[in-house]
Amino acid sequence: MHILIIGAAGMIGRKLTQHLLETGRLADKPISSIDLVDVITPETPQSTGAVITCRQADLSDPATAPALVESRPDVIFHLAAIVSGEAEADFDKGYRINLDGTRALFDAIRTQHDTRSYRPRVVFASSIAVVGAPLPYPIPDDFHTTPLTSYGTQKAICELLLADYTRRGIFDGVGIRLPTICIRPGKPNKAASGFFSNILREPLVGQEAILPVPDTIRHWHASPRSAVGFMIHAATMDTDAIGPRRNLSMPGVSATVGEQIEALRRVAGDSAVRLIRREPDPTIIAMCEGWAPGFEATRAKSLGFHAESNFEEIIRAHIEDELEGVQ
């Protein structure tokens, strides 16, 4: 089986690659090769079986997508995106990468499909940002897409494209509306939601973190471990069970910032909590007020997708996976 991961240098891309190399199989088929692609050259992981190719490429470059799909990968994971805060700050860049790049990929697959009867499985990393306030709680699966950010708008448009290209038989697509992934390892990025991870990740290693929003902000979360599980299940499941509505809101944990902090206190103690410094940011607060508090995710659960059941599990998953089990 030949696999293509676009956005492979990002956190989910790296963890997904690691999982695939450790298992060596996907959908009960041995993995023969993995192409890793990003705007920065992905690091070459160790592999005892699959042939690994690492490539630096910009998906918004018209020449990139045709070159990526020319080898006809069996499964394509499309994880590449400009994150929410950057997409809001840089209108042109957000639409060029998040929308134009995705459309270019889908059309490159269409060209291969038309000439060589090619129909891969495409797993697209969408976002809960496709919905916007006013929102019920929990949000039902059939709630309309009303994004209130450029990032959410770009993802919603791509969801429509994915459903239509799948309907026309060009590829077999599954759109995964990811919760906010927490706790993200590494350094803070430009995502407006990054503080959700920052206020836990840094205190767990004795460092100060900035909290720009009130404790009452409620949001929807899942761990990186769950995110990889979502991707693998989407790549291997029987998509006949999904039907024509190909974009799914993933399960997760609904928690307020205050509940996050209390979970941190239970796991790591008062000393960790004292490292959180409150500095209100009106811009981020305004954005948060339109964010999703939580989803029913009934369809995804019925189709076999799973996530954590409480925030302590999310924190402990980070400790196990990133801190070698030591807090």
Secondary structure, DSSP 8 states (H G I E B T S, - for coil): -EEEEETTTSHHHHHHHHHHHHH-EETTEE--EEEEEESS-------SSSEEEEEE--TTSTTHHHHHHTT--SEEEE-----HHHHHH-HHHHIIIIIIHHHHHHHHHHHHHHHH----EEEEEEEGGGS-SS--SSB-TT------SHHHHHHHHHHHHHHHHHHTTS-EEEEEEE-EE-S--SS--S-GGGHHHHHHHHHHTT--EEE-S-TT-EEEEE-HHHHHHHHHHHHHS-GGGT-S--EEE---EEEEHHHHHHHHHHHH-HHHHTTEEE---HHHHHHHTTS---B--HHHHHTT----SSHHHHHHHHHHHHSTT--
